[in-house]
Amino acid sequence: MKSDANARADTDDGPFYRGAIRWLAELEDGAILRVAFFALLIGTASVLYVDFRELTANEGAALAMPMQPILPPAFDSPSQGPMPNVTTAPDVLDQPLEITLGSGGQLMLTGTFDPGSAERFAAEIEARGEYVQTIVLDSPGGSVVDALAIGSLIHEKGLATKVASGSLCASSCPIVFASGKTRIASPAAAIGVHQIYAAALSGDPQSALRVAGTAMSDAQSTTADIMSHLTQTGVDPALWLHALETPPDQLYYFTAEEMQRLKLVTEFAEN
């Protein structure tokens, strides 16, 4: 004799899983595959949503960190002297590149090479015609792509470059300085290099995070472009070996003797 519990188990009103099993058994194979596919699709969408939330949170945290140090400490190396004195205010150097016309055919480039600065520089050169003779630099660097483009135009036009006493020319800025037909600097000028990194390839931290997987390949390709450019401008490409050896949060500052030996400077001036 069946108990009340056994009687209920044999009906459609039993536990939910029994009804679910019976429902699945009645489905055709194609219908089962469709159900499985949609279940998998929903599960995948849920995982992607969670990953997107985590990526967004991590990206926000990464963007809050300074991607381009303004005045990094000197790299601890016995072959270089103390960190040169920089008198330009850090908040001025931190601004996007400002291009201003000075007296005596000088064009002043002050601030960070931001994405698009090469286009602004080219437009300024075109507008000023033959008046511009010397590019005066005071920059902590920035976008390597823009620095190379600016340097290539300087080299093409046969313009001079200059770094005055108290000014900074660091990171990608020496690429621009090395592009001058005549390269003038104070013996005490703060000219330094360090390793390039993902944010500096484009100047855009968000793009750098998105291309982190190919950053190593991009860095190697860009390094080849830099050394080729230095060779074309007459500067010893061995200069960039110091960049490859120096962490991106520090700088290798060149001494006056090194600037001359590496052909980075063609003429020293006190101001």
Secondary structure, DSSP 8 states (H G I E B T S, - for coil): ---HHHHHHTSTTS-HHHHHHHHHHHS-HHHHHHHHHHHHHHHHHHHHHHHHHHHHHHHHHHHTS-SS-SS--B---TTS-S-----S-HHHHTSB-EEEE-STTEEEEESBB-TTHHHHHHHHHHHHTT---EEEEEB--B-HHHHHHHHHHHHHHT-EEEE-TT-EEETTHHHHHTT-SSEEE-TT-EEEE----HHHHHS-HHHHHHTGGGHHHHHHHHHHHHHHHHHHHT--GGGGHHHHHS-TTSBEE--HHHHHHTT--SEE---
